[in-house]
Amino acid sequence: MQATTVLVEGESDRLAVETLALRCGHDLQAEHVSVVPMGGATSIVRFLDIYGPAGANHRLLGLCDEGESRGVARALGRAGLGSLDELGFQVCRADLEDELIRCLGIDAVLGVIDAQGELASFRLLQRQPSQRGQPVPAQLRRFFGGRSGNKIRYAPLLVAALPPGQAPEPLARLVEALATGS
């Protein structure tokens, strides 16, 4: 069985993919799947060299943010690997947290934050001058991205809070591609 490597931008993306895959019944180790955080999409060339045809020759899948998708597509093209779609690379509109917030809804996300005992901290952030008047989804993204470790902490919690069978499209398509082999 050919190994599969899923290239993701960061650690929070890795945790989200692994959490959803587990919820969907995947045993990533048994399926020879590794989810590899690249430390940012701009590092993709190095990871294509390691895992692509010139390296380990793994089947490649991936997840990136819309703002990084053109650079990722260029790197894939230069490596002769095809397009984002052909390889099963999925694109999040803003980022994965944005996708999770939209999929779960504000109330459910606030429930996750509250369950972690951090709702007061979020409410404090909302009162900051730079955040007043911002839409709640933008405030939530700031909350997740503003404190070191918050994205990593909350990514698996948000995925775990998803109703069964419901996940943001890019994440759902990526995990589905693990099963289909395409």
Backbone bond lengths (Angstrom), bond angles and torsions (degrees), N, CA, C in turn:
res aa  C-N    CA-C-N  psi(-1)  N-CA   C-N-CA  omega(-1)  CA-C   N-CA-C  phi
1 M - - - 1.452 - - 1.530 108.99 -
2 Q 1.315 116.08 129.59 1.456 120.73 179.54 1.523 109.77 -71.57
3 A 1.313 115.63 136.15 1.466 120.22 177.25 1.523 109.37 -70.27
4 T 1.317 114.99 149.46 1.462 122.09 176.44 1.516 108.10 -117.86
5 T 1.318 115.36 134.07 1.456 121.11 173.52 1.519 108.28 -117.90
6 V 1.322 115.02 126.92 1.459 122.53 176.99 1.526 106.78 -102.47
7 L 1.319 116.41 113.63 1.454 121.33 179.99 1.526 109.56 -90.93
8 V 1.327 115.75 124.39 1.465 121.60 179.28 1.523 108.28 -128.03
9 E 1.311 116.33 159.83 1.458 120.58 -175.69 1.521 112.78 -66.80
10 G 1.330 117.26 -46.28 1.457 118.83 -173.70 1.514 113.77 -144.96
11 E 1.318 114.30 -179.64 1.458 122.63 -176.98 1.531 112.23 -62.38
12 S 1.328 117.85 -38.21 1.470 119.28 179.45 1.524 110.67 -64.79
13 D 1.318 117.12 -36.64 1.466 120.87 176.98 1.529 110.11 -65.16
14 R 1.340 116.18 -41.87 1.464 120.25 178.02 1.530 110.54 -58.11
15 L 1.315 116.01 -48.22 1.460 120.29 -178.51 1.527 111.88 -63.24
16 A 1.325 116.83 -39.17 1.466 120.26 179.08 1.526 111.07 -65.29
17 V 1.334 116.91 -45.14 1.471 120.51 179.36 1.525 110.11 -62.71
18 E 1.326 116.75 -47.38 1.463 119.82 -179.24 1.524 111.87 -63.37
19 T 1.325 117.53 -39.34 1.464 121.33 179.77 1.516 111.14 -64.43
20 L 1.348 117.19 -46.36 1.461 119.32 179.70 1.527 110.82 -67.74
21 A 1.314 117.61 -39.96 1.468 120.12 178.99 1.534 110.39 -59.59
22 L 1.308 116.65 -44.14 1.467 121.17 178.23 1.529 110.68 -61.58
23 R 1.338 115.74 -45.07 1.478 119.99 178.53 1.523 111.83 -61.13
24 C 1.335 116.30 -29.37 1.473 120.98 -179.34 1.526 112.25 -89.52
25 G 1.325 116.68 7.24 1.452 120.45 174.38 1.515 116.16 90.80
26 H 1.312 117.66 11.72 1.467 120.37 179.04 1.528 110.78 -83.83
27 D 1.299 115.24 139.90 1.462 122.95 169.21 1.522 104.29 -109.64
28 L 1.326 115.99 91.92 1.458 120.20 -171.83 1.519 112.64 -58.31
29 Q 1.309 117.20 -38.69 1.461 119.52 179.71 1.534 110.46 -64.13
30 A 1.325 116.77 -46.79 1.467 120.66 179.91 1.526 111.65 -65.64
31 E 1.330 116.76 -29.82 1.464 121.59 -179.88 1.531 111.89 -87.90
32 H 1.319 117.06 3.88 1.476 122.82 179.57 1.525 111.81 59.07
33 V 1.331 114.95 44.21 1.460 121.68 179.31 1.520 109.20 -112.92
34 S 1.324 115.46 129.28 1.467 121.71 173.65 1.520 108.18 -118.48
35 V 1.318 116.17 134.78 1.458 121.45 174.43 1.526 105.64 -104.76
36 V 1.324 115.64 118.29 1.461 121.45 -170.34 1.526 110.81 -116.70
37 P 1.343 117.39 115.17 1.470 119.57 173.98 1.531 109.13 -77.13
38 M 1.329 115.40 132.94 1.459 120.86 -175.92 1.521 113.50 -92.72
39 G 1.338 117.30 -6.55 1.462 118.25 -175.55 1.522 111.34 73.39
40 G 1.320 116.15 29.67 1.459 122.93 -178.73 1.514 110.41 115.20
41 A 1.315 115.48 145.66 1.462 121.55 -175.90 1.520 112.88 -65.06
42 T 1.319 117.04 -23.86 1.468 118.76 -178.57 1.527 112.03 -68.33
43 S 1.317 117.75 -10.69 1.472 121.91 178.12 1.525 112.53 -88.89
44 I 1.310 118.23 4.83 1.465 120.67 -170.30 1.520 113.50 -60.18
45 V 1.316 118.58 -35.48 1.471 120.02 -177.70 1.529 110.26 -57.85
46 R 1.307 116.46 -44.74 1.469 120.96 179.54 1.532 110.82 -60.44
47 F 1.339 116.89 -40.72 1.455 120.32 -178.44 1.526 112.14 -74.83
48 L 1.323 117.19 -30.49 1.466 119.91 173.87 1.523 109.67 -66.76
49 D 1.327 117.26 -37.60 1.468 120.91 176.40 1.525 111.16 -63.13
50 I 1.319 116.97 -38.24 1.468 121.41 -177.76 1.530 111.51 -74.88
51 Y 1.336 117.14 -47.20 1.463 121.21 -170.35 1.521 114.68 -104.47
52 G 1.318 117.97 -14.69 1.457 121.77 -176.65 1.521 112.95 -79.07
53 P 1.340 116.50 -167.25 1.470 121.72 -175.87 1.528 114.02 -58.86
54 A 1.314 118.18 -32.39 1.468 120.81 -179.53 1.531 111.71 -81.01
55 G 1.330 116.48 -9.80 1.464 121.37 -179.98 1.515 110.74 -114.44
56 A 1.328 115.98 -117.57 1.470 121.93 -176.71 1.528 113.34 -75.76
57 N 1.330 116.81 -11.50 1.465 123.17 179.43 1.533 112.65 57.78
58 H 1.321 115.98 44.89 1.460 121.43 175.72 1.526 109.89 -80.49
59 R 1.310 115.18 156.82 1.465 120.74 166.51 1.517 105.68 -69.06
60 L 1.328 117.22 131.14 1.464 120.77 -176.29 1.517 111.57 -110.25
61 L 1.317 114.75 134.84 1.458 124.05 170.04 1.516 105.81 -130.10
62 G 1.326 117.48 169.27 1.448 117.29 178.25 1.508 113.72 -167.99
63 L 1.315 113.50 171.07 1.460 123.30 179.66 1.515 107.07 -142.56
64 C 1.333 115.92 129.43 1.464 119.23 177.68 1.526 109.59 -144.97
65 D 1.323 114.48 167.12 1.462 121.12 177.06 1.523 109.35 -83.26
66 E 1.307 116.14 151.99 1.455 121.49 -179.21 1.533 111.88 -54.58
67 G 1.320 116.76 -40.07 1.453 120.36 -179.51 1.516 113.87 -64.75
68 E 1.300 117.31 -19.35 1.468 122.43 179.83 1.523 112.54 -103.42
69 S 1.320 117.31 -6.44 1.466 120.59 -170.04 1.524 113.35 -64.35
70 R 1.323 118.30 -35.36 1.473 118.81 -179.94 1.524 111.08 -66.55
71 G 1.324 116.83 -41.45 1.466 120.21 177.82 1.520 111.65 -64.76
72 V 1.327 116.34 -40.40 1.465 120.44 177.81 1.526 109.58 -64.69
73 A 1.327 117.08 -44.18 1.469 121.11 179.39 1.530 110.79 -61.21
74 R 1.336 117.46 -42.26 1.471 120.60 178.01 1.525 110.52 -61.72
75 A 1.328 117.09 -44.06 1.465 120.58 -179.61 1.530 111.16 -63.01
76 L 1.331 116.68 -42.08 1.463 120.16 178.29 1.523 110.57 -63.79
77 G 1.327 116.12 -42.52 1.464 120.72 178.85 1.519 112.22 -62.94
78 R 1.327 116.60 -44.94 1.472 120.78 179.46 1.522 111.48 -63.46
79 A 1.321 116.26 -31.82 1.462 120.38 179.35 1.533 111.58 -81.54
80 G 1.345 116.64 -2.71 1.456 121.15 179.23 1.515 113.88 72.27
81 L 1.315 116.08 26.97 1.470 120.42 -175.07 1.520 114.19 -97.53
82 G 1.299 118.78 -8.50 1.456 120.88 -178.42 1.519 111.78 102.76
83 S 1.310 114.56 -167.57 1.464 120.55 -175.19 1.527 111.12 -91.53
84 L 1.316 115.24 170.95 1.464 120.66 175.89 1.525 110.52 -53.17
85 D 1.323 116.04 -50.26 1.466 121.00 -176.81 1.521 112.19 -63.15
86 E 1.336 116.72 -43.78 1.466 120.41 -178.08 1.530 111.85 -60.47
87 L 1.325 115.72 -33.91 1.459 120.15 -177.45 1.520 113.63 -90.04
88 G 1.307 117.40 -9.92 1.456 118.79 -177.51 1.514 112.80 83.70
89 F 1.330 116.54 26.40 1.462 120.24 173.87 1.524 107.69 -82.84
90 Q 1.324 116.27 128.45 1.453 122.24 -177.88 1.527 109.49 -104.64
91 V 1.322 115.68 148.20 1.459 121.54 -175.69 1.525 110.09 -119.94
92 C 1.332 115.84 124.81 1.468 122.43 174.42 1.519 108.08 -86.74
93 R 1.325 117.35 141.42 1.471 120.33 -178.82 1.513 111.59 -52.81
94 A 1.290 118.18 -71.35 1.471 120.57 177.10 1.521 108.20 -96.03
95 D 1.313 114.97 -59.34 1.464 122.16 175.91 1.522 107.67 -163.10
96 L 1.305 116.22 178.19 1.464 119.57 -176.64 1.519 112.10 -64.95
97 E 1.331 117.04 -36.40 1.474 119.56 178.36 1.525 110.43 -61.20
98 D 1.325 116.89 -41.10 1.464 121.38 177.16 1.529 109.98 -59.66
99 E 1.315 116.31 -44.76 1.472 120.68 179.44 1.537 110.81 -61.73
100 L 1.322 116.13 -43.48 1.466 120.13 -179.69 1.524 111.66 -66.33
101 I 1.324 117.04 -40.77 1.469 121.05 178.46 1.521 110.01 -61.39
102 R 1.329 117.32 -46.44 1.468 120.45 -179.10 1.525 111.18 -65.71
103 C 1.321 116.75 -38.46 1.463 120.29 -177.60 1.531 111.36 -70.97
104 L 1.312 116.73 -43.79 1.461 121.08 -178.12 1.532 112.77 -76.57
105 G 1.313 116.54 -37.19 1.459 121.64 -172.32 1.520 110.03 92.64
106 I 1.306 115.96 152.38 1.461 122.37 -174.30 1.528 111.89 -59.24
107 D 1.330 117.32 -45.47 1.466 119.75 -177.22 1.525 112.24 -60.56
108 A 1.311 117.20 -43.15 1.468 120.36 179.74 1.526 110.77 -65.95
109 V 1.333 117.12 -39.91 1.473 120.40 178.76 1.530 109.64 -64.48
110 L 1.326 116.29 -43.74 1.467 119.46 176.81 1.524 111.05 -61.32
111 G 1.319 116.79 -34.43 1.460 120.78 176.21 1.522 112.05 -63.64
112 V 1.316 117.12 -38.96 1.470 121.41 177.41 1.527 109.47 -65.38
113 I 1.325 116.13 -44.62 1.473 120.68 179.32 1.529 109.93 -62.96
114 D 1.318 116.24 -42.87 1.466 120.89 179.46 1.528 110.65 -62.79
115 A 1.322 117.02 -41.49 1.468 120.91 179.66 1.529 111.60 -62.85
116 Q 1.317 117.22 -22.47 1.463 121.98 177.42 1.530 111.93 -90.94
117 G 1.343 115.72 1.35 1.461 119.97 179.14 1.515 113.54 73.94
118 E 1.336 116.95 23.66 1.460 120.40 -175.88 1.527 114.25 -118.82
119 L 1.321 117.23 15.74 1.462 118.82 179.72 1.526 110.72 -64.64
120 A 1.323 118.21 -38.34 1.472 120.78 178.28 1.527 110.56 -62.19
121 S 1.319 116.83 -37.75 1.462 121.24 177.67 1.527 110.55 -64.78
122 F 1.337 116.10 -41.45 1.466 119.13 176.78 1.525 111.02 -64.31
123 R 1.325 117.02 -42.66 1.474 120.47 179.32 1.531 110.71 -62.58
124 L 1.315 117.63 -36.12 1.459 122.03 175.67 1.530 110.49 -63.09
125 L 1.313 116.39 -44.43 1.468 120.48 176.73 1.526 110.93 -58.59
126 Q 1.332 117.11 -41.95 1.464 121.00 -179.42 1.527 112.44 -60.66
127 R 1.317 117.61 -27.44 1.466 121.24 -178.47 1.530 113.15 -85.52
128 Q 1.315 117.77 -8.83 1.464 120.03 178.74 1.530 109.33 -64.27
129 P 1.330 116.47 141.32 1.473 119.55 -177.92 1.532 113.88 -51.80
130 S 1.323 117.27 -39.88 1.470 120.02 -178.32 1.526 112.65 -70.38
131 Q 1.340 117.01 -17.52 1.465 120.72 -176.96 1.523 113.66 -103.22
132 R 1.336 116.23 -18.62 1.467 118.85 178.92 1.521 109.52 -60.95
133 G 1.293 116.31 134.40 1.462 120.42 179.23 1.520 113.60 84.87
134 Q 1.322 117.85 -8.80 1.466 120.45 176.06 1.532 108.67 -76.67
135 P 1.318 117.57 147.01 1.469 118.87 175.17 1.535 109.88 -62.63
136 V 1.319 116.53 148.12 1.468 121.14 -177.65 1.535 111.63 -56.01
137 P 1.350 120.33 -42.07 1.474 117.80 177.68 1.537 112.77 -57.99
138 A 1.313 117.66 -37.77 1.472 120.66 177.57 1.531 110.31 -66.85
139 Q 1.325 116.57 -38.77 1.465 120.40 177.18 1.528 110.72 -64.81
140 L 1.320 116.64 -39.49 1.460 120.27 177.99 1.528 110.72 -64.45
141 R 1.322 116.81 -43.34 1.472 119.47 178.23 1.522 110.53 -62.13
142 R 1.320 116.92 -38.03 1.468 120.76 176.93 1.530 110.37 -65.02
143 F 1.319 116.06 -41.01 1.462 120.77 178.36 1.528 110.57 -60.02
144 F 1.329 116.80 -45.64 1.462 119.86 -178.82 1.515 111.92 -69.74
145 G 1.322 117.08 -36.66 1.459 120.43 -176.12 1.510 115.54 -93.08
146 G 1.325 117.12 -9.88 1.454 120.67 -172.18 1.514 116.23 -85.95
147 R 1.305 117.51 -20.48 1.466 121.32 -177.72 1.528 108.02 -118.23
148 S 1.310 115.34 132.20 1.455 120.69 -179.16 1.529 110.74 -53.78
149 G 1.311 115.14 127.21 1.458 120.76 177.43 1.518 115.45 89.84
150 N 1.332 117.79 -10.40 1.470 118.95 -177.04 1.528 112.51 -66.27
151 K 1.328 117.79 -41.09 1.468 119.17 178.86 1.528 109.84 -60.81
152 I 1.321 115.78 -44.34 1.462 121.04 -179.37 1.527 110.60 -64.80
153 R 1.308 116.27 -41.14 1.464 120.75 -179.65 1.521 111.74 -66.13
154 Y 1.328 116.70 -44.77 1.463 120.17 -171.25 1.524 115.03 -87.74
155 A 1.322 119.51 -23.13 1.470 120.07 -177.11 1.526 112.42 -54.63
156 P 1.342 119.26 -52.77 1.473 117.35 179.67 1.528 112.99 -68.36
157 L 1.327 117.50 -29.66 1.469 120.32 178.35 1.527 111.09 -67.22
158 L 1.329 116.26 -40.96 1.468 120.03 178.67 1.526 110.79 -67.39
159 V 1.319 117.27 -41.56 1.468 120.02 177.59 1.524 109.85 -63.89
160 A 1.323 117.12 -41.64 1.467 120.44 179.20 1.531 111.73 -63.61
161 A 1.324 117.37 -26.81 1.467 121.71 -179.88 1.529 113.18 -80.52
162 L 1.332 117.58 -10.38 1.464 120.46 -179.94 1.522 110.10 -64.88
163 P 1.323 117.62 137.43 1.469 119.02 173.58 1.533 109.79 -61.75
164 P 1.328 117.76 148.00 1.468 120.08 178.83 1.525 111.65 -52.30
165 G 1.325 115.38 134.98 1.462 120.48 178.67 1.511 114.55 79.48
166 Q 1.303 117.56 1.89 1.463 120.77 -178.99 1.523 108.50 -121.00
167 A 1.321 116.06 125.37 1.463 121.88 177.16 1.519 107.98 -154.79
168 P 1.315 118.04 156.12 1.464 119.65 175.94 1.529 109.42 -56.12
169 E 1.326 116.55 140.87 1.464 121.01 -174.83 1.520 114.49 -51.41
170 P 1.343 119.18 -49.07 1.474 116.99 -177.74 1.537 112.29 -60.84
171 L 1.305 116.87 -40.18 1.463 121.34 -179.52 1.526 110.60 -70.02
172 A 1.313 116.98 -42.72 1.464 121.45 178.69 1.529 111.05 -62.99
173 R 1.342 117.46 -44.51 1.468 120.96 178.96 1.519 111.49 -63.26
174 L 1.318 116.80 -39.00 1.459 121.03 179.49 1.530 110.51 -63.31
175 V 1.319 116.96 -48.33 1.468 120.16 -179.69 1.520 110.32 -67.16
176 E 1.320 117.72 -36.16 1.466 120.69 176.29 1.531 110.62 -62.53
177 A 1.326 117.01 -38.42 1.467 121.07 179.41 1.515 111.72 -63.63
178 L 1.327 118.18 -26.44 1.457 120.94 177.01 1.525 109.61 -62.55
179 A 1.325 115.98 -40.13 1.463 121.23 -176.87 1.515 112.09 -77.11
180 T 1.313 116.74 -35.58 1.465 119.56 -174.23 1.509 112.68 -84.57
181 G 1.320 116.39 -17.33 1.453 118.39 -177.81 1.508 112.37 74.34
182 S 1.357 116.31 15.37 1.468 118.68 178.12 1.507 110.54 -133.65
